[in-house]
């Protein structure tokens, strides 16, 4: 970690075939998994090439696989999945069906020395540095790491890496935002007022928002708090740790917890004048960030 933070760890980017790399990571973890009666399976055979440091990416994947096995029940399965992502990227996922991540731990999951439950450290031994190192390595390789989880139903950690043939991003494009809102009529009004400034994707639930965040790169998140499948704070916690540079604006008709309000770019209350304030807030954020 000290070498990473000081910029002293060499990252050697190459064009590599993804399937052999995934197979190497799985093979390295098979003995560990078998000792816990866990099976690791790769779910696709589609060949892809990515731009990465093979050694460092395997380091990341083995850490994610180790965590998945530690927190899975005996006799269950851990899946390694890959798929084409947006903007010439590849998404690599490690999915388990274990205990899930406790809600109170999600906002700290990529911090140094963070562990969900110190009481069972003898069973799930570790330094608490693994995910922090994974995040640093992935970002230094030009990628993004994130997670989705539900207590009692497992966790889904994903990495989005550039393909070997990735094109340069077109900086002339409008910013792209994700609006998380279950009131489709209100969402339509917001889109109509900001469409000249940004491109908007709509998610009407936390599950849909998590999927879109995994598949796309966004410049800003416009977030309602009360959604059909949970509270928007869970989405803030995941995004704030995985992609802290993405501004989050809360747009809600409910009271915003003080701890949350102090950690987002802006808080707007739904009322008759809110649409004008949404436009001015977005213009200000993107002007300050020079087109973030």
JOJO-V816319 format. One record per residue. PHI is phi as a letter, one per 20 degrees, with the letter a starting at -180 (NA if undefined). OMEGA is omega in whole degrees, -180 to 180 (999 if undefined). NEAR is the number of other C-alpha atoms within 10 Angstrom. Layout:
PHI&OMEGA&NEAR + PHI&OMEGA&NEAR
This chain:
NA&179&16 + f&179&9 + f&179&9 + f&-176&14 + f&179&10 + e&-180&8 + m&-176&11 + d&178&10 + e&-178&13 + f&173&11 + d&-175&16 + d&-177&12 + f&179&16 + b&169&13 + e&-175&14 + c&173&17 + f&-173&16 + f&-172&21 + g&177&16 + f&179&11 + f&177&16 + f&-180&21 + f&178&15 + f&180&13 + f&179&20 + f&180&22 + f&-180&14 + f&-175&14 + d&-174&19 + f&-179&17 + f&178&13 + f&-179&16 + f&-178&23 + f&179&14 + f&179&11 + d&-179&16 + l&177&15 + d&175&21 + d&177&20 + d&-178&22 + c&172&15 + e&-167&16 + e&-178&10 + c&179&11 + d&-177&10 + f&-180&10 + f&176&11 + b&173&15 + d&178&17 + c&175&21 + d&-175&23 + a&166&25 + e&-172&20 + g&-178&20 + f&-177&13 + f&179&18 + f&176&20 + f&176&18 + g&178&16 + f&-176&22 + f&179&25 + f&176&21 + f&179&18 + f&178&21 + f&177&26 + f&179&17 + f&-179&17 + f&180&28 + f&-179&29 + f&-173&20 + d&176&18 + d&177&23 + f&177&16 + g&178&16 + n&-180&10 + e&-171&15 + c&171&20 + d&-175&23 + d&172&19 + d&-175&24 + c&174&17 + c&-178&24 + b&176&16 + f&178&16 + d&-179&18 + f&171&14 + l&178&15 + l&177&16 + c&175&24 + c&179&24 + d&178&21 + d&-176&21 + c&170&24 + d&-170&24 + c&174&24 + c&-179&27 + c&-175&22 + e&-168&23 + e&-176&18 + m&-177&19 + e&179&21 + g&-177&15 + g&-176&14 + f&-178&11 + e&-169&14 + f&-178&21 + f&-178&19 + d&-164&17 + f&180&23 + e&177&25 + e&178&16 + f&176&15 + m&180&14 + e&174&18 + c&-173&21 + f&-175&16 + b&-179&10 + f&-175&13 + f&-180&9 + d&-176&9 + f&-179&12 + f&180&8 + e&-178&10 + d&-173&15 + f&178&11 + r&-178&14 + e&-173&10 + n&180&17 + d&-170&16 + g&-177&22 + f&176&21 + f&178&18 + f&178&21 + g&-178&23 + f&180&22 + f&-179&18 + f&-178&23 + g&-178&20 + f&178&17 + f&175&17 + e&178&19 + n&-178&13 + d&178&19 + c&177&21 + c&179&25 + b&-179&21 + b&171&22 + c&-178&22 + b&173&24 + c&-177&15 + g&179&13 + n&-177&12 + c&174&13 + o&-177&19 + c&180&23 + c&175&21 + e&-178&20 + c&176&23 + c&174&24 + d&-177&26 + d&179&25 + f&172&22 + f&179&22 + f&-178&19 + d&-175&12 + g&178&13 + e&175&11 + f&-180&8 + f&179&9 + e&-176&7 + f&179&8 + e&-178&7 + f&175&10 + f&174&15 + g&-180&17 + d&-179&18 + c&174&22 + d&177&22 + d&180&23 + e&-171&26 + b&-178&25 + e&175&18 + e&-173&11 + f&179&12 + f&178&10 + f&179&13 + f&178&18 + f&177&11 + f&178&11 + f&-180&18 + g&-179&19 + f&-177&12 + e&-176&14 + d&-175&18 + f&179&12 + f&-174&10 + d&-173&15 + b&168&20 + e&-172&16 + c&167&22 + d&-178&17 + d&171&19 + c&-177&21 + e&179&18 + b&177&19 + f&-179&24 + f&179&16 + f&179&13 + f&179&22 + f&180&18 + f&-180&12 + f&178&16 + f&177&17 + f&-172&22 + e&-174&19 + c&174&16 + e&-179&18 + d&178&19 + e&-180&19 + a&177&23 + d&176&25 + d&-162&22 + c&166&24 + e&-175&26 + e&-176&22 + d&-175&18 + c&-174&17 + g&-176&11 + d&176&10 + q&-177&13 + e&-178&14 + f&179&20 + f&179&20 + f&179&18 + f&177&22 + g&-177&23 + f&-179&19 + f&-177&21 + f&-178&24 + f&179&21 + e&-176&20 + e&-177&19 + c&-174&16 + f&-180&12 + e&-180&13 + e&180&18 + f&178&23 + c&176&23 + d&177&24 + e&178&25 + c&-169&22 + b&175&19 + e&-178&13 + d&179&11 + f&-178&10 + e&177&18 + g&-176&9 + g&-179&8 + f&179&8 + e&-178&13 + g&-179&14 + f&-176&11 + c&177&14 + c&-176&15 + f&-179&16 + a&175&17 + c&-180&21 + c&180&19 + d&179&17 + f&173&17 + b&-175&9 + f&-176&7 + e&-170&9 + f&-176&14 + f&177&19 + f&-179&12 + f&176&13 + f&-180&22 + g&-177&17 + f&179&12 + f&179&17 + f&178&22 + g&-179&16 + f&-178&12 + f&-177&18 + f&175&17 + f&-180&11 + f&-179&10 + e&180&12 + l&176&8 + n&-179&14 + i&999&15
